[in-house]
Amino acid sequence: DEITLATNNKLLLGARYDHNSVHGGIFSPRINYKWNSENNADVIRLSLGNGFRVANVFTEDHAALTGNRELFFEDELEPETSWNANVNYVKKITTDNNTVINIDASTFYTYFENKIIPDYETDTSKIIYGNLDGNSVSKGISLNTDITWQNGLSIIAGATLMDVSVTENGVTERQLLTESFSGTWSVSYTIPNIDLKVDYTGNVY
């Protein structure tokens, strides 16, 4: 249900109910709020909700299909559940010479329960899968921008700082194989006379 609180304020309420033949009923509510300026040059979005998923380790974790480790499941895997919150700000700027600049900034926080994290360390001959007896948190900030000039040049760049931690038996540690920083970029130039576009893209972790 989308509710218009005022001309530039909207509230979006949602709810989802799933019945899984193995895990039973799962309820997922969500609330979103959006504010935008009169000319849509500034937009703020807030969101809060929860979700779930039934993981399939064989399609999601390719390490399970490579190497010579034995796969071991501690017990019947329960669905992962999460509560997440997100704040997003988008700014659009048009300069006097018609250069267009878009800035997109976000901060996010996700709290997981029943998270399925492969254990590579307990037994080096096995990959042990099981639901986490504790919780996991993923939080961070991201900043993305794209700039388009009238001469055919455009630049897109983005960066994300993340902190992914796992808490089990009262001990909090960084989750293995998760990056703390990632960045992407793309530089494009269009030469209309010969119908040619040149791109340079990259990423860093």
trRosetta pair geometry for C-beta under 8 A, 3 or more apart (Angstrom, degrees):
i j d omega theta_ij theta_ji phi_ij phi_ji
1 12 7.4 167 83 -152 44 49
1 13 4.9 -8 57 59 92 100
1 14 7.7 180 20 -74 60 52
2 10 6.2 -7 -172 -175 96 113
2 11 7.3 155 -158 83 48 48
2 12 5.1 -14 -104 -103 75 80
3 10 6.9 152 79 -161 49 61
3 11 4.4 -16 61 63 102 99
3 12 7.6 -172 21 -77 70 33
3 13 7.1 31 -5 -2 110 104
4 7 7.8 29 179 -97 112 20
4 9 7.3 114 -168 85 54 62
4 10 5.6 -30 -105 -105 58 81
5 9 4.1 -52 66 107 109 113
5 10 6.7 -170 11 -93 85 24
5 11 5.8 72 -37 -12 111 105
6 9 4.4 47 43 31 90 109
8 35 5.9 51 138 -159 93 68
8 36 5.2 -131 -159 65 94 63
8 37 6.9 23 -148 -116 146 10
8 38 6.9 -74 -76 -75 136 51
9 33 7.6 -16 -165 -170 84 92
9 34 7.4 161 -151 86 40 56
9 35 5.5 -7 -101 -101 73 80
10 33 7.3 162 87 -155 52 48
10 34 4.8 -6 59 58 97 100
11 31 7.3 -20 -170 -167 92 91
11 32 7.3 152 -161 84 46 55
11 33 5.5 -13 -106 -105 70 75
11 34 8.0 -167 -74 23 30 70
12 31 7.3 151 83 -160 58 43
12 32 4.1 -9 59 62 106 105
12 33 7.6 -161 22 -71 74 31
12 34 7.4 37 -8 -5 107 106
13 30 7.6 155 -160 88 40 60
13 31 5.7 -7 -108 -110 68 75
13 32 7.9 -156 -66 29 31 70
14 29 7.1 151 92 -161 57 50
14 30 4.5 -8 65 61 102 101
14 31 7.6 -171 28 -75 70 36
14 32 7.6 24 3 1 108 103
14 49 7.5 -3 69 -110 101 144
15 27 7.2 -16 -170 -170 97 90
15 28 7.1 154 -159 86 50 53
15 29 4.9 -16 -106 -106 83 71
15 30 7.3 -173 -76 22 40 69
16 27 7.5 155 85 -159 53 45
16 28 4.4 -13 61 63 99 102
16 29 7.9 -173 23 -76 65 30
16 30 7.8 24 0 -1 100 107
17 25 6.6 -12 -172 -164 97 99
17 26 7.3 161 -154 82 51 47
17 27 5.3 -13 -104 -105 81 71
17 28 7.6 -175 -76 23 36 71
18 25 7.2 157 86 -151 47 51
18 26 4.9 -11 61 58 95 96
18 28 7.5 24 1 0 101 111
18 52 7.7 -139 45 66 134 123
19 24 6.9 -52 -148 177 71 35
19 25 5.1 -24 -101 -93 76 70
19 26 7.8 174 -86 18 30 70
20 23 4.2 17 80 48 131 89
20 24 6.4 -5 58 36 81 22
20 25 7.8 -179 20 -76 70 21
20 26 6.7 28 -5 -4 109 113
20 54 6.9 137 -131 -51 151 138
20 79 7.4 147 6 -49 166 137
22 54 8.0 96 60 -121 125 144
23 26 6.8 18 115 -44 115 115
23 54 7.0 -164 -7 -88 143 116
23 78 6.9 115 -120 -149 121 67
23 79 5.4 54 -145 -16 171 114
26 52 5.1 -78 177 36 148 158
26 79 6.8 -40 -87 73 151 160
26 81 7.9 -153 -149 -98 121 110
28 49 6.8 56 172 171 86 104
28 50 5.5 -135 -138 87 76 79
28 51 5.7 48 -139 -105 134 45
28 52 6.5 -133 -74 5 120 93
29 49 6.1 -142 106 -136 54 86
29 50 6.8 43 50 30 65 92
30 47 7.0 -4 -174 -170 99 96
30 48 7.2 170 -152 91 58 46
30 49 3.1 0 -110 -101 79 144
30 50 7.6 -146 -75 27 75 47
31 47 7.1 171 91 -148 51 53
31 48 5.4 -4 58 60 93 90
31 49 6.5 166 19 -67 54 89
32 45 6.8 -14 -170 -169 98 97
32 46 7.0 161 -156 86 50 54
32 47 4.6 -6 -107 -104 82 88
32 48 8.0 -179 -77 25 47 57
32 49 8.0 -25 -52 -32 80 121
33 45 7.0 159 84 -155 54 49
33 46 4.5 1 54 55 102 101
33 47 7.6 -165 23 -71 63 49
34 43 6.9 -15 -166 -169 95 95
34 44 7.2 159 -153 85 47 54
34 45 5.1 -9 -103 -104 79 80
34 46 7.9 -160 -69 26 40 65
35 43 7.2 164 88 -153 52 48
35 44 4.7 0 57 56 98 100
35 45 8.0 -166 27 -72 62 41
36 40 5.3 1 173 -114 127 62
36 42 6.7 160 -153 90 54 58
36 43 4.6 -9 -103 -105 90 79
36 44 7.6 -171 -75 23 46 62
37 40 6.5 -156 67 -59 76 13
37 41 5.5 -37 64 49 135 77
37 42 4.2 68 -16 46 121 94
37 43 7.5 -102 8 -62 77 51
40 43 6.7 10 -161 -58 67 105
40 92 7.2 10 122 34 77 135
41 91 6.8 20 157 -158 74 60
41 92 4.9 -122 -142 63 60 87
41 93 7.3 74 -162 -78 110 46
42 89 7.6 -21 -163 -166 83 88
42 90 7.3 154 -155 84 37 60
42 91 5.8 0 -104 -107 71 72
42 92 7.8 -138 -58 25 38 74
43 88 7.9 -12 113 114 91 94
43 89 7.3 158 85 -154 56 43
43 90 4.4 -4 57 55 103 105
44 87 7.6 -16 -168 -170 90 83
44 88 7.2 156 -157 85 44 57
44 89 5.4 -8 -105 -104 75 75
44 90 7.9 -161 -70 24 35 70
45 86 7.6 -4 112 112 97 98
45 87 7.4 163 87 -156 57 39
45 88 4.4 -4 57 58 101 105
45 89 7.9 -163 24 -70 68 36
45 90 7.9 32 -2 -4 103 104
46 85 7.9 -14 -171 -169 80 87
46 86 7.4 164 -154 87 40 59
46 87 5.6 -5 -106 -107 74 73
46 88 7.9 -165 -70 25 34 72
47 84 7.8 7 111 110 98 90
47 85 7.0 170 90 -151 58 46
47 86 4.8 0 55 54 100 99
47 88 7.9 19 3 2 104 108
48 83 7.8 7 -172 -178 80 89
48 84 7.5 -170 -140 95 45 49
48 85 4.9 0 -103 -107 82 83
48 86 7.9 -170 -69 23 48 65
49 83 7.5 -159 111 -146 27 61
49 84 6.6 -14 65 58 64 80
50 81 6.6 11 177 -179 113 92
50 82 6.2 174 -153 91 71 49
50 83 4.7 -35 -95 -95 94 65
50 84 7.2 138 -104 13 41 70
51 81 7.3 174 91 -152 42 54
51 82 5.4 -8 57 58 82 96
51 84 7.2 -9 11 9 106 115
52 79 4.8 39 179 147 111 128
52 80 6.5 162 -153 85 60 52
52 81 4.8 -20 -99 -101 90 71
52 82 7.4 172 -81 17 43 71
53 79 6.3 171 81 -163 25 94
53 80 5.5 -10 58 57 79 99
54 77 7.9 116 -159 110 74 108
54 79 4.9 -58 -81 -103 67 92
54 80 8.0 171 -91 18 22 74
55 60 6.2 -77 -165 27 91 154
55 77 6.5 -87 57 153 100 144
55 79 7.7 149 -5 -134 74 50
55 80 6.0 59 -35 -10 110 115
55 116 4.9 -124 41 35 160 147
56 59 4.8 22 107 30 116 105
56 60 5.9 127 78 -9 66 103
57 60 6.0 -74 -130 54 29 97
57 61 4.9 -24 -170 29 75 118
57 64 5.5 103 140 -47 99 160
57 71 8.0 149 109 -151 136 128
57 77 7.9 173 -28 -61 113 165
57 116 6.9 -114 -77 144 105 139
57 118 7.3 119 -147 -72 124 109
57 129 5.6 -55 -83 -110 163 155
58 61 7.4 -40 -85 54 14 77
58 64 5.7 -109 -107 96 54 139
58 65 6.6 84 -156 -56 77 108
61 64 4.8 77 99 -14 99 108
61 118 5.9 126 -151 -38 158 140
61 127 7.9 173 136 166 137 148
62 65 5.8 -61 -163 41 56 104
62 66 6.2 30 148 -6 82 114
63 66 6.1 -72 -137 49 36 96
63 67 6.9 2 -167 16 71 126
63 69 7.9 7 157 42 91 135
63 118 6.9 159 74 113 130 170
63 120 7.8 -46 151 -87 152 122
63 127 6.4 149 121 -100 107 153
64 71 5.7 50 -153 -97 95 125
64 118 7.6 -139 -65 -105 95 144
64 127 6.0 -133 -101 83 71 155
69 120 8.0 -55 -124 -132 166 80
69 124 7.9 -111 -109 156 108 44
69 125 6.1 164 -131 172 70 36
69 126 5.7 130 -176 -129 97 14
69 127 4.9 87 124 -21 136 88
70 125 6.1 24 15 140 99 85
70 126 4.9 -38 68 -106 86 78
70 127 7.6 -169 85 23 40 67
71 126 7.3 136 -103 -159 13 77
71 127 5.6 -21 -110 63 62 97
71 129 7.2 3 -169 -2 89 113
72 123 7.9 32 19 57 147 136
72 126 4.9 1 2 -169 123 129
72 127 7.0 166 27 79 75 46
72 128 4.9 -25 76 -107 106 70
72 129 7.1 170 87 22 51 71
73 76 7.8 54 149 -84 125 25
73 77 6.8 -83 -156 -42 118 97
73 128 7.9 155 -92 -161 21 56
73 129 5.1 -26 -107 70 69 100
73 130 6.8 135 -165 -74 54 72
74 128 6.4 59 -50 179 94 99
74 129 6.9 -141 2 92 83 48
74 130 3.3 11 24 -88 130 130
74 131 7.9 -118 65 23 123 63
75 130 6.3 64 27 -130 78 101
75 131 7.6 -55 64 16 103 98
77 116 6.0 18 -149 -95 123 131
77 129 6.9 -31 -80 140 123 111
77 130 7.3 -151 -97 -133 80 35
77 131 6.2 143 -143 -49 64 93
78 114 4.7 -88 92 -150 109 136
78 131 5.1 11 37 -72 97 152
79 114 6.5 58 91 111 41 148
80 112 6.2 -20 -172 -160 104 108
80 113 7.5 157 -160 81 57 47
80 114 5.2 -162 -111 97 45 92
80 115 5.3 56 -129 -105 113 48
80 116 6.0 -98 -62 -2 114 88
80 131 7.9 -175 -85 -125 69 94
81 112 7.2 143 81 -155 47 57
81 113 5.0 -13 65 61 97 95
81 114 5.8 63 14 35 84 115
82 110 5.3 -1 -175 -175 126 101
82 111 6.4 152 -156 77 68 47
82 112 4.8 -27 -96 -97 93 66
82 113 7.4 -180 -80 19 44 66
83 110 7.2 166 84 -152 43 54
83 111 4.8 -5 56 54 91 103
84 108 6.8 -1 -173 -173 104 98
84 109 6.7 169 -150 90 60 51
84 110 4.1 -11 -102 -104 99 84
84 111 7.4 -171 -75 20 52 63
85 108 7.0 170 88 -151 53 54
85 109 5.0 1 54 56 94 97
85 110 7.9 -171 24 -74 55 49
86 106 6.3 -11 -169 -167 97 110
86 107 7.4 168 -150 86 52 47
86 108 4.6 -4 -106 -107 83 89
86 109 7.8 -166 -71 26 50 61
87 106 6.7 161 84 -151 52 59
87 107 5.2 1 54 54 99 90
87 108 7.7 -162 26 -73 60 51
88 104 7.2 -12 -168 -169 98 85
88 105 7.3 160 -153 87 51 49
88 106 4.6 -11 -103 -101 78 94
89 103 8.0 -12 114 114 88 94
89 104 7.6 165 87 -152 51 41
89 105 4.9 -9 59 61 97 96
89 106 7.5 -178 22 -75 63 49
90 102 7.1 -14 -168 -170 92 92
90 103 7.1 159 -155 86 45 57
90 104 5.1 -2 -107 -106 81 76
90 105 7.9 -174 -75 25 40 63
91 102 7.3 158 84 -156 54 45
91 103 4.3 -4 57 57 101 105
91 104 8.0 -159 26 -68 65 40
92 100 7.4 -20 -167 -166 90 90
92 101 7.4 153 -158 84 43 55
92 102 5.4 -10 -106 -106 73 76
92 103 7.9 -160 -70 25 33 70
93 100 7.4 150 83 -158 55 43
93 101 4.2 -12 62 62 104 103
93 102 7.7 -168 25 -73 70 33
93 103 7.5 34 -3 -5 107 104
94 98 6.6 -13 -172 -134 98 42
94 99 7.3 160 -154 77 50 45
94 100 5.5 -13 -103 -103 78 69
94 101 7.7 -172 -75 24 33 72
95 98 6.9 -65 71 11 72 12
95 99 4.4 8 34 50 120 94
95 100 8.0 -134 12 -65 78 29
95 101 7.3 60 -29 -6 98 108
97 150 6.8 -118 149 5 88 128
98 150 5.3 60 88 -59 112 123
99 147 6.7 3 176 -171 105 91
99 148 6.9 173 -158 84 60 51
99 149 5.2 -15 -113 -106 97 64
99 150 6.9 -96 -75 -16 62 83
100 147 7.3 164 86 -152 54 44
100 148 4.7 -2 56 54 99 101
101 145 6.9 -9 -171 -169 86 105
101 146 7.6 173 -149 88 44 46
101 147 5.1 -3 -105 -106 78 81
102 145 6.5 166 87 -151 58 55
102 146 5.1 4 52 52 104 87
102 147 7.9 -159 26 -71 64 43
103 143 7.6 -21 -167 -165 87 87
103 144 7.6 153 -158 86 42 53
103 145 5.0 -9 -105 -103 66 94
104 142 8.0 -13 115 113 89 97
104 143 7.4 152 85 -157 56 41
104 144 4.4 -13 63 64 104 99
104 145 7.2 -176 22 -76 71 45
105 141 7.4 -5 -172 -175 86 97
105 142 7.2 174 -149 90 45 56
105 143 5.1 -2 -107 -107 82 76
105 144 7.7 -171 -72 27 42 63
106 141 6.9 171 92 -154 52 55
106 142 5.0 2 56 53 95 96
107 139 8.0 15 179 -175 82 84
107 140 7.3 -153 -145 106 60 37
107 141 4.7 -20 -100 -102 80 83
107 142 7.9 179 -79 19 38 64
108 138 7.7 -10 114 116 104 88
108 139 6.6 -166 97 -140 59 52
108 140 6.2 -3 55 58 88 69
108 141 7.7 163 16 -88 69 37
108 142 7.8 10 2 2 110 104
109 137 7.3 -20 -165 -167 81 98
109 138 7.7 159 -155 88 36 54
109 139 4.5 8 -110 -109 71 101
110 137 7.0 155 83 -156 55 50
110 138 4.5 -4 57 59 106 96
110 139 7.1 -171 24 -70 61 59
111 135 6.3 -9 -173 -180 86 126
111 136 7.8 152 -161 82 43 48
111 137 5.7 -13 -106 -105 64 79
112 115 4.1 55 137 -62 132 118
112 132 7.6 66 116 45 108 139
112 135 6.2 152 78 -167 59 71
112 136 4.2 -12 58 62 117 95
112 137 7.2 -158 18 -73 81 32
112 138 7.2 49 -19 -3 112 98
113 132 7.8 -139 -162 73 38 102
113 135 5.7 -36 -90 -110 67 87
114 131 4.5 -36 -154 -152 68 122
114 132 6.8 151 -158 44 12 77
115 131 7.1 119 60 -155 30 64
115 132 4.5 6 61 9 83 128
115 135 7.5 90 2 -156 115 38
115 136 4.5 -19 10 14 161 132
115 166 7.6 -128 78 -117 140 99
116 129 6.2 16 -170 -166 105 95
116 130 7.2 -177 -133 93 75 18
116 131 6.0 -48 -84 -95 70 53
116 132 7.3 -142 -78 -20 21 83
117 132 5.7 48 11 -67 111 109
117 136 7.2 138 -50 -70 130 146
117 166 6.5 -4 -44 -107 171 146
117 175 6.7 -118 -131 -142 136 111
117 176 8.0 119 -179 38 114 95
118 127 5.2 -16 -166 -174 117 102
118 128 7.1 135 -163 67 60 46
118 129 5.7 -32 -104 -88 71 76
119 122 5.1 18 149 2 125 111
119 127 7.2 145 67 -166 54 49
119 128 4.1 -25 59 64 110 101
119 129 7.5 -166 16 -70 82 28
119 130 7.4 -4 -7 26 119 97
120 124 7.7 38 166 -118 70 53
120 127 6.1 -13 -94 -114 69 76
120 176 7.2 -125 31 111 116 164
121 124 7.7 1 -142 -76 30 69
122 126 7.4 -40 80 72 92 111
122 128 5.9 -17 48 13 129 145
123 126 4.2 28 90 31 117 108
123 128 6.8 91 34 -37 103 118
132 135 7.0 139 114 -85 127 13
132 136 6.1 79 59 -33 172 105
132 166 6.6 -124 -139 -154 142 108
132 168 6.2 -113 -170 -82 92 116
133 168 5.8 80 75 -142 75 101
133 169 7.5 42 99 -46 109 76
134 166 6.9 92 90 173 128 75
134 167 4.7 -148 165 101 127 66
134 168 3.8 -138 -5 -93 147 58
134 169 7.0 -79 -66 -10 129 46
135 166 7.9 -177 98 -151 39 51
135 167 5.4 2 59 55 76 105
136 164 7.2 9 178 -176 104 82
136 165 6.8 179 -153 92 63 48
136 166 4.9 -20 -105 -104 91 69
136 167 7.2 -176 -84 19 39 71
136 175 6.7 43 -145 -67 120 131
137 163 7.7 -3 109 109 97 89
137 164 7.3 -176 92 -146 52 43
137 165 5.2 0 55 56 93 92
137 167 7.5 36 -4 -9 100 108
138 162 6.7 -14 -167 -166 85 109
138 163 7.6 164 -150 84 41 51
138 164 4.8 1 -107 -108 81 85
139 162 7.3 152 84 -152 36 62
139 163 5.4 -16 65 60 84 95
140 160 6.0 51 145 177 137 88
140 161 5.2 -174 -156 95 98 57
140 162 3.7 -43 -74 -101 147 58
140 163 6.2 161 -74 13 83 66
141 160 7.3 -176 94 -147 42 57
141 161 5.4 9 53 52 82 99
142 158 6.7 12 -179 -176 101 101
142 159 6.9 -179 -148 93 62 46
142 160 4.1 -14 -102 -102 96 85
142 161 7.6 -170 -77 24 51 60
143 158 6.8 -179 94 -147 48 61
143 159 5.6 -1 56 55 88 87
143 160 8.0 179 22 -78 56 48
144 156 7.6 0 -174 -173 95 84
144 157 7.2 180 -148 96 55 45
144 158 3.8 -6 -105 -105 86 105
144 159 7.9 178 -76 21 55 50
145 155 8.0 12 109 108 91 92
145 156 7.4 -176 95 -146 48 47
145 157 5.8 -5 58 60 86 85
145 158 7.4 168 19 -79 54 63
146 154 6.7 12 -178 180 95 101
146 155 6.8 -179 -148 92 53 50
146 156 4.3 -7 -104 -103 96 80
146 157 7.7 161 -83 19 52 57
147 154 6.6 177 90 -151 54 58
147 155 4.9 5 51 52 98 93
148 153 7.8 168 -151 95 44 50
148 154 4.4 -5 -107 -108 73 104
149 152 7.2 -27 86 40 89 30
149 153 4.7 12 44 62 119 90
149 154 6.9 -158 21 -75 69 55
152 189 5.7 66 124 -165 100 61
152 190 3.9 -128 -161 60 108 81
152 191 6.8 106 157 -69 163 35
152 192 6.8 -142 -91 -25 135 92
153 187 7.7 -17 -164 -171 88 84
153 188 7.3 156 -153 88 43 56
153 189 5.2 -8 -100 -104 70 83
154 187 7.6 168 88 -153 51 43
154 188 4.9 -7 59 60 94 100
154 189 7.8 -179 23 -76 64 42
155 185 7.4 -19 -170 -166 86 95
155 186 7.3 163 -155 87 43 56
155 187 5.3 -6 -108 -107 79 73
155 188 7.8 -170 -75 24 37 68
156 184 7.8 -19 120 117 95 95
156 185 6.7 162 91 -155 61 47
156 186 4.4 6 54 52 103 99
156 188 8.0 28 2 -1 98 105
157 183 7.5 -4 -172 -174 84 97
157 184 7.2 177 -148 93 43 56
157 185 4.5 3 -107 -110 81 89
157 186 7.7 -160 -67 27 53 57
158 183 6.7 174 93 -151 54 57
158 184 5.1 4 55 54 97 91
158 185 7.5 -175 23 -74 60 54
159 181 7.2 -15 -169 -166 95 90
159 182 7.3 168 -151 90 51 48
159 183 4.5 -10 -103 -103 79 92
160 181 7.1 159 84 -152 57 45
160 182 5.0 -3 54 58 101 90
160 183 7.5 -173 20 -75 65 49
161 180 6.8 0 -156 162 67 71
161 181 5.8 -12 -105 -101 64 76
162 178 7.0 -104 111 159 125 107
162 179 6.8 73 52 93 120 67
162 180 6.0 -149 66 -144 70 37
162 181 7.5 -175 23 -72 76 31
162 182 7.5 13 3 6 116 99
163 174 7.7 -91 -162 -116 69 95
163 180 6.9 30 -87 -131 56 88
164 174 6.7 78 80 -160 67 71
164 175 4.5 -57 124 31 106 118
164 178 4.1 -68 54 144 140 163
165 172 5.3 18 171 -176 126 99
165 173 6.7 161 -154 84 80 26
165 174 5.8 -58 -102 -100 68 43
165 175 6.5 -169 -119 -22 14 84
166 172 7.1 165 83 -148 39 55
166 173 5.7 -21 61 64 88 77
166 174 7.7 50 16 151 83 9
166 175 4.9 101 -27 -80 108 85
167 170 7.4 -7 -177 -134 93 11
167 171 7.0 171 -148 83 58 36
167 172 4.5 -20 -94 -93 86 81
168 171 6.3 -27 69 59 61 84
174 178 7.0 -142 170 58 90 111
175 178 4.7 52 84 -3 100 133
179 182 5.3 82 108 -55 142 97
179 205 4.6 -85 -117 -168 151 100
181 204 7.7 -13 120 112 98 93
181 205 7.1 152 89 -161 63 40
182 203 6.9 -3 -174 -177 90 103
182 204 7.0 170 -151 88 47 54
182 205 5.1 -5 -105 -107 83 72
183 203 6.5 170 90 -154 53 58
183 204 4.8 1 54 52 99 96
184 201 7.6 -6 -174 -172 89 90
184 202 7.2 176 -150 93 52 48
184 203 4.6 -15 -101 -102 75 91
185 201 6.9 178 93 -148 55 51
185 202 5.5 -2 56 57 91 85
185 203 7.6 172 18 -81 64 48
186 199 6.4 -19 -166 -164 96 101
186 200 7.1 160 -153 83 48 50
186 201 4.5 -4 -104 -104 84 87
186 202 7.9 172 -76 20 51 57
187 199 7.2 150 80 -156 50 50
187 200 4.6 -5 56 56 99 100
187 201 7.8 -167 24 -72 59 47
188 197 6.3 -2 -170 -177 103 101
188 198 7.0 160 -152 84 53 50
188 199 4.9 -12 -101 -102 84 78
188 200 7.8 -166 -71 25 44 62
189 197 7.2 169 85 -154 42 57
189 198 5.0 -9 58 57 91 98
190 196 7.5 160 -156 90 51 48
190 197 4.8 -17 -104 -104 75 87
190 198 8.0 -171 -78 22 32 65
191 194 5.4 2 117 44 114 91
191 195 7.7 -40 92 21 75 11
191 196 4.5 -2 56 63 107 95
191 197 7.4 -166 22 -77 68 38
191 198 7.5 42 -8 -7 104 100
192 195 6.9 22 -160 -79 40 46
